[in-house]
């Protein structure tokens, strides 16, 4: 099994010397750090945090987050602070605090930070920068057609390039099958996904699903 995301990440060194942090908190903090962009902001879903840490119960993640926020290793960002009360965020957004007293990130720092990209899509010189991702986890599922698989991967990679968000293969393959049956190519889906993501970011909406992209292409 390959690593789910990039092969290494940066986390606050002060956490290593903090004897009050349990393994649970360190694992969750590490999972958040895997996803941070250049300003320490990340928004992995609860399912993603469970998958990365290996914890099956969401309450475990929730309890660890309470400790990390109380000890100022993590700050939860609020949509109202960024004029996003109408649309909100589909996944909670956090900022990992290296020192504990960092200023709030600006809207531009959150949305204009260098997007997370697959390492395979980057030059070797940039593959290890903060915000880079390693190979995606290999999914286990009933084999699909090569066209549907290619469409799913094209969508996932385009979302990562445009927004820095990670989408799960198994959540999108059903829509990819329909697009493949309709004769759409992976290249068409990738181009459409980039356009839909750019439009979503401009209006400060959530990350579009493959279903949203399919609606535009229909």
N, C-alpha and C positions, 0 to 999 in steps of 0.2 A: 504494500500500500504506500503510495507516494504521500508526501506531506500535503496537507490541505491548502496551505498558502505558501508565502515565501519562506525560505529556509532559515532565516534569522530575523530578529527585530530588536529594537531598542526599548528598554524599560527603565524606570527610575531606579538608579543604583541605591537610593536610600531605602527602597523596599527590601533589599537583600539583608540590610542590617537591622531591620525592624523585627524584633523578636516577638512582637505582638501579632504579627500577621501569620495566619495559619496557611497550610498548603492550599486550601480552598481559595483564599484571597489571592495568593501568588499566581495560581493557575488562571484565575479569571483575569487578573491584571495582565498576565502574559498574553492571554487570548485577545484582549483589547488592543494591546500594543502591536500585535500582528497586523491589525487593520489601520493603524494611525497613518494619517497623511503628514505632511511636513510641519504642520502646526499642532500635531497631537490630537487631531479630531478624528473620530471614527463613528460608525453607526452600524455595527454588525447586529443582525437580528438575534433574538433569544435562542432560536434554533441553531444558529451558527455558533454561538458561544457554547451551547451544550455539546455540539459536535466537536469543536476544537478541544474543549477541556475534558471531554469524556463523561461529564456528568449527565445523567438521564433526567433528573428532576429540575425543572425551572426554578423551584424554590431555592435550590442550592446556589444558583447563579444570583438570584435576587438577594439572598442573605449576604453573599460575598460583596455584592455591589454596595449594599448599605454600609458595610465596614469601610470599603475603599473610598466612598464619598465622605464618610464621617472623618476619616484620617487624611482627607485631601490628597489622595492619590488620583482621584477621578472626579471630574465635575460633570454633572448632567446639564446639558444645554436645553433651554426652553424655547419652543417656537415663538412665544410672545416677545422674546427679546430680539427676534429677527423679523418681526412683522409677518409671521407665518401662522397667525391664529386661525385663519380661514382654512388653509389646506393642511396645516400640521405636518408631522413627519410620520411616515409609516413605521420607521424603526427609530427608537430613541437614539439621540446623538450625544456623544460624550467627548470630553477632552481629557486626555491623560496629562497629569500635572507633574512635570519633572521635579520642580522645586516646591510646589504646593501653594505658591502665591502668584502664579501667572495671571496676567490680565485676560479678560474675556476675549475670545477671538472675534474678529469682525465678521460680518456677513461675507465680505470679499475674501477673507482668509479661509473661510469654510468652503466656499464654492469656487474660488479661483485658485486654490492650491493645486499643485500638480496632481492630476488624476492618478489613481492606482492603475497599474497596468500589469499584464502578465509579463513575466521575465522573458518569455519567448517572443514577445512583441517589442522588446527593448534592445538597444545596443548593449554589448557586453559592458561598456564603460558605465552604464547607468543601471545595470541589473540589480545592484545592491543598495541603491538609494532608498531612503525612507519613503514608503509608499509603493515600492515594487512588490510584486507578488511572485511566488514560486509556482510550480506546476499545480494545476487543480487536482483535487482528489479524484481518483478513478471511481466512477459510479458503478454500482452493481444493479442491473436491471435486465429485463427480458430484452434481447437484442432487437433494435429497431432498424429501419432501413438506413442505409448510408446517408441518404438525402436528409432524413429527419435528424439524425445525429449531427450532421454538418450544420444544419440550420440552428440547432440548439446551441452548439458551441460558438457559432458566429454571433448569436444574440448575446450570450454570456460575456464573450470577449469585448463586444462593442459596449455593453453596459459598463464594464470595468474601465474601459478606456475613457468613456465619456463622463462617468460619475464617481468612480471609485468604489461603487457598491458591488457586492458579490451576490450573484443569483445562483440558486441550486438547480442542477440539471433536471432532477426528477420532478421539480415543480413546473417545468416549462416544456417538457418533451411532448405532452399531449397536444399543445398548440403547434409545436413544430411538425407533428405528423400531419395536421390539417393543412399547414402551409405547404408541406412537401406534396401532399395529394393534389393541391391546387396548382402545382407546377412552379412554385417560387424557388429561387436558388438561395444558397447561403450568402452569396455576394449581395443579392437584393435585400435580404433580411438585415445584413450588417449595415448597409447604407441607410435603410429605413430606421433601424434602431438608433443609430447615431443622430439622425435628424429628430426623432421623437424625444430622445434624451436631452438634446440641446434645447428643444422647445420647453420641456418640463422644467429644466433648470432655470430658464429665463423667467418662467412664471412662478418659480419657487414651489413647484409641485413635487410629489414623490417620484421615486424611480419607476418608470413604466415597466409593466410585465410584457411578456411576449404576446399575450392576448391584446394588450393595448397597441403593440406594433402591428399585429395582424389586422386590427380594425382599420388602421391607417392604410394598410396595403390592399384591403379588400375593395 
